[in-house]
Amino acid sequence: MYIDEAETVQLSRGYVEERREDDRTVPLLSAAHLDPRFDELVAKCARFLNLGENWNSYRSRTIDQNLVEEGLRLVAMVLMPGRRSPSIVPTAVGGVQLEWHTADEDLEIEVRALGKYRVYHRKGEQEEEFDVRDDLSKLVSLSRAFSE
């Protein structure tokens, strides 16, 4: 499936506002309140959807559109003026990873499945890794540390 960037931006604004198909409760956001940088991240993610099998030469999977959308939902919740925009990269298992890095702190959130995340967080000398399922409050809180 190939989706052009303009079509993906339209789709992204729609799915940020919709309920998920599995009937889990999801915070709904108005497209009018999204940071303009969101469109840039959506366009980047649209290109991920064009990556085929083995895109990294190490048996990687194609990128799952549902996981891209899940990652963009999280971005829509944390992207605010005065906060750094995350880097978004595809993962070899078909998902996406959101990353924030400074000299003193790192935050990496891998979208593994709908509502399932693997988190790596380092601040100074302290590191932690943990899984998050459905409750995104800790992820939102951690991302707030990354102001511009």
C-alpha positions in Angstrom: 0.0 0.0 0.0 1.3 3.4 -1.0 -0.2 6.5 0.7 0.9 9.9 -0.4 1.9 12.4 2.2 -1.1 14.7 1.8 -3.5 11.8 2.1 -1.7 10.6 5.2 -1.9 14.0 6.9 -5.7 13.9 6.3 -5.9 10.4 7.6 -3.8 11.2 10.6 -5.9 14.1 11.7 -9.0 11.8 11.4 -7.6 8.9 13.4 -6.4 11.2 16.2 -10.0 12.2 16.7 -11.6 8.7 16.4 -12.2 5.9 18.9 -10.1 2.8 18.4 -11.7 -0.3 16.8 -11.1 -2.5 19.9 -13.3 -0.2 22.1 -10.5 0.8 24.5 -10.9 4.3 25.8 -8.5 6.8 24.1 -8.0 10.5 24.8 -9.5 12.3 21.9 -7.8 15.3 20.5 -9.0 18.1 18.2 -7.0 18.5 15.1 -7.1 22.3 15.7 -4.9 21.9 18.8 -2.1 19.9 17.2 1.3 21.4 16.9 2.3 22.3 13.3 5.3 20.0 13.7 2.9 17.1 13.8 2.3 17.3 10.0 6.1 16.9 9.4 6.2 13.8 11.6 3.2 12.3 9.8 4.9 12.9 6.4 8.0 11.2 7.7 6.0 8.2 8.9 4.2 8.0 5.6 7.6 7.2 4.0 8.0 4.3 6.5 5.0 2.7 5.0 6.7 2.4 1.7 9.6 0.3 3.2 9.4 -3.3 2.0 10.5 -6.5 3.7 14.2 -6.6 4.5 14.4 -2.7 4.2 17.5 -2.7 6.5 19.2 -5.8 4.9 18.8 -7.7 8.2 15.4 -9.4 7.6 13.3 -6.5 8.8 9.6 -6.6 8.5 7.4 -4.1 6.6 6.2 -1.3 8.8 2.7 -1.9 10.2 0.4 1.1 9.6 -1.5 0.4 12.8 1.7 0.8 14.8 2.6 4.0 13.0 -0.8 5.4 13.9 -0.4 4.3 17.5 3.0 6.1 17.6 1.4 9.2 16.1 -1.4 9.1 18.7 1.3 9.3 21.4 3.1 12.1 19.7 -0.2 14.0 19.5 -0.6 13.7 23.2 2.9 15.0 24.1 3.8 17.4 21.3 3.3 21.0 22.7 4.9 24.4 22.1 8.0 24.6 24.2 8.7 20.9 24.1 11.1 19.1 21.8 9.7 17.1 18.9 10.7 13.5 19.1 12.7 11.7 16.4 10.7 8.9 14.9 12.4 5.9 13.4 11.2 2.6 12.0 12.0 -0.6 13.9 13.1 -3.9 12.3 10.1 -5.7 13.8 7.6 -3.4 11.9 6.9 -0.7 14.5 8.2 2.7 15.3 10.2 4.2 18.0 10.0 7.7 19.4 13.2 9.2 20.7 14.3 12.3 22.7 18.0 12.8 23.5 19.9 15.5 25.3 23.5 15.4 26.8 22.0 14.4 30.2 18.9 12.5 29.3 17.5 9.9 26.9 14.0 8.7 26.4 13.1 5.9 23.8 9.6 4.6 23.4 9.1 1.6 21.1 5.6 0.9 20.0 5.4 -2.9 20.0 1.7 -3.4 19.6 -1.5 -1.5 20.0 -1.4 -0.2 23.6 2.0 -1.9 24.3 5.3 0.0 24.6 8.8 -0.7 25.7 10.6 2.3 27.3 14.2 3.1 27.9 14.9 6.1 30.1 18.3 7.5 31.2 18.8 10.5 33.3 22.4 11.2 34.3 23.8 8.0 35.7 20.4 6.4 36.3 18.8 4.1 33.7 15.6 2.2 33.6 13.7 0.0 31.2 10.1 -1.0 31.5 7.0 -2.0 29.7 3.9 0.1 29.5 0.5 -1.2 28.7 -2.4 1.1 27.9 -1.8 3.7 30.7 0.3 6.4 28.9 0.5 8.9 31.9 4.1 7.9 32.7 5.2 8.3 29.1 3.6 11.8 28.9 5.2 12.7 32.2 8.7 11.6 31.1 8.4 13.4 27.8 7.7 16.7 29.5 11.4 16.9 30.6 12.4 17.6 27.1 11.8 21.3 26.6 13.3 23.4 23.8 
